[in-house]
């Protein structure tokens, strides 16, 4: 009986050691793409999306200490086919880069898809929203789509720290704990 109790105790101890730590997962939710909308303007197919849970405490501390944060949005538009031979029509990336000017106490968000547009704000929440929202990315000209044909958009986001200038990464020990990648999301539709 005593031997059985020891074996059960050892088994429980091993299971606790082998199970992943759930408390870390609860405290820091993983980034995910939400509110995906595919729509049209007069001439273009447009994509709207939001990344939820996109910033960690470490990322925000890094930005305030001079490390840029870069969100890269990956997009692929395919014309789907019933015979498994999908045709890729568009593959593109869009980036958002957030930096902090400690002298002016302002955040700067640069948009790669808007001719290098930069928005400056002192409000952290506004800067986070600018980074996490994609509003009306032009995917393709509607003239290139076939009416009533099936299409799919594959979409994901990577969140990474940007590179520091002139080897500063050797002086500032900022870990890569805030490099994340969302799962691919697929939106199927007919035009």
C-alpha positions in Angstrom: 0.0 0.0 0.0 2.8 2.4 0.9 4.6 1.6 -2.4 1.4 2.4 -4.4 1.1 5.8 -2.6 4.7 6.6 -3.5 4.1 5.7 -7.2 1.0 7.8 -7.4 2.8 10.7 -5.8 5.7 10.4 -8.2 3.3 10.2 -11.2 1.5 13.3 -10.1 4.7 15.1 -9.6 5.9 14.1 -13.1 2.7 15.2 -14.7 2.9 18.6 -13.0 6.5 19.1 -14.3 5.6 18.0 -17.8 2.4 20.1 -18.2 2.9 23.6 -19.6 2.5 26.6 -17.3 -1.1 27.8 -17.8 -0.7 30.9 -15.7 1.5 32.6 -18.3 -1.0 31.9 -21.0 -3.8 33.4 -18.9 -1.8 36.6 -18.0 -0.7 37.4 -21.6 -3.3 36.5 -24.2 -2.0 35.7 -27.6 -2.5 38.1 -30.6 -5.4 37.2 -32.9 -7.0 38.7 -36.0 -10.6 39.9 -35.5 -13.2 41.9 -37.3 -12.1 40.9 -40.8 -14.2 42.6 -43.5 -13.8 42.2 -47.2 -15.7 44.7 -49.3 -15.5 46.8 -52.4 -15.1 50.4 -53.3 -16.0 51.7 -56.8 -12.8 50.2 -58.3 -11.0 48.0 -55.7 -11.4 45.1 -53.4 -10.7 46.3 -49.8 -9.7 44.5 -46.6 -10.3 45.7 -43.1 -9.1 43.9 -39.9 -8.0 44.4 -36.3 -5.4 42.6 -34.3 -6.5 42.0 -30.7 -4.1 41.5 -27.8 -1.2 42.8 -29.9 0.9 44.5 -27.3 2.7 43.1 -24.3 4.2 45.0 -21.4 7.7 44.1 -22.7 6.8 45.6 -26.2 5.7 48.9 -24.7 8.7 49.1 -22.4 10.9 48.4 -25.5 9.3 51.1 -27.5 9.8 53.6 -24.7 13.4 52.6 -24.5 14.0 53.2 -28.2 13.2 49.8 -29.9 10.8 50.1 -32.7 7.8 47.7 -33.0 7.0 46.4 -36.4 3.7 44.7 -37.4 3.8 43.0 -40.8 0.5 42.1 -42.3 0.8 39.3 -44.9 -2.0 39.0 -47.5 -2.6 36.5 -50.3 -5.6 36.6 -52.6 -6.4 33.4 -54.5 -9.0 32.4 -57.0 -10.2 29.0 -55.7 -11.0 26.0 -57.8 -12.8 22.8 -57.1 -9.8 20.8 -58.6 -7.4 22.0 -55.9 -5.4 24.2 -58.3 -5.9 27.6 -56.8 -4.5 30.6 -58.7 -2.7 33.2 -56.7 -3.7 36.7 -57.8 -2.0 38.9 -55.2 0.7 38.4 -52.5 1.6 41.5 -50.6 2.8 42.8 -47.2 2.0 45.9 -45.3 3.9 47.1 -42.3 3.2 49.4 -39.4 6.2 50.7 -37.4 5.9 52.4 -34.1 8.7 54.4 -32.5 8.8 56.7 -29.4 10.4 60.2 -29.3 11.5 60.5 -25.7 12.3 64.2 -26.1 8.8 65.1 -27.3 7.1 62.3 -25.5 5.3 61.3 -28.7 4.7 58.0 -30.5 5.2 57.8 -34.3 3.4 55.3 -36.4 4.6 54.8 -40.0 2.4 53.2 -42.7 4.1 51.4 -45.6 0.9 51.2 -47.6 0.2 55.0 -47.6 3.3 56.4 -49.2 5.3 56.5 -46.0 2.6 58.4 -44.1 3.5 59.0 -40.4 1.1 59.8 -37.7 2.4 61.4 -34.4 0.4 61.2 -31.2 1.1 61.6 -27.5 -1.7 59.1 -26.7 -0.4 55.5 -26.3 -3.9 54.0 -26.9 -4.2 55.8 -30.2 -0.8 54.7 -31.3 -1.7 51.1 -30.4 -4.9 51.4 -32.4 -3.1 52.8 -35.4 -0.7 49.8 -35.3 -3.5 47.2 -34.8 -6.0 48.3 -37.4 -5.9 47.8 -41.1 -8.5 50.1 -42.7 -9.2 49.6 -46.4 -6.1 48.0 -47.8 -6.5 47.9 -51.6 -6.2 44.3 -52.5 -6.9 44.2 -56.2 -8.6 46.2 -58.9 -12.1 44.9 -59.4 -11.6 44.7 -63.2 -9.2 41.8 -62.6 -11.9 39.7 -60.8 -14.4 37.4 -62.5 -18.0 37.9 -61.5 -19.5 35.1 -59.3 -16.1 33.3 -59.1 -14.9 31.9 -55.7 -12.0 33.6 -54.0 -10.2 33.4 -50.7 -8.0 35.9 -48.8 -5.3 34.4 -46.6 -4.2 36.8 -43.9 -1.8 36.8 -41.0 0.3 39.2 -38.9 3.7 39.1 -37.3 4.7 41.4 -34.5 8.4 41.9 -34.0 10.8 44.3 -32.5 12.5 46.5 -35.1 16.2 46.6 -35.4 18.2 49.1 -33.3 20.6 51.4 -35.0 24.4 50.8 -35.1 24.6 47.6 -33.1 22.7 49.0 -30.1 21.2 45.5 -29.6 24.5 44.5 -28.1 24.2 47.2 -25.4 20.5 46.9 -24.6 19.6 43.4 -23.5 16.0 43.3 -25.0 14.9 39.7 -25.4 12.9 38.4 -28.3 10.0 37.5 -26.0 7.7 39.7 -27.9 8.0 38.3 -31.4 4.6 36.8 -32.2 2.8 35.5 -35.3 -0.9 35.0 -35.6 -2.4 32.0 -37.3 -3.4 32.3 -40.9 -7.0 33.4 -41.3 -8.9 32.6 -44.5 -11.9 34.5 -45.7 -13.8 32.9 -48.6 -16.1 34.9 -50.8 -17.6 35.4 -54.2 -17.3 38.6 -56.1 
